[in-house]
């Protein structure tokens, strides 16, 4: 599996959410279910999942950008 665009989201978390297990037949991969599950991760804004024949999957994500900062008592 190859993941592009993830800097705040762990690649293992993406693989787990998407059901992208090593050794799993690519024909068993439900691309839409994988996209939907990966998109639910906190930092993920957009996601694209594609089979790369003969034996890998490419995941491209765009992560959300923080829009504000919150000052707290501890700095």
Buried (B, 14 or more C-beta within 10 A) or exposed (E): BEBEBBEEBEEEBBBBBBBBEEEEEBEEBEBEEBBBBBBEBEBBEEBBBEEEEEEEBEBBBBBEEEEEEEEEEEE
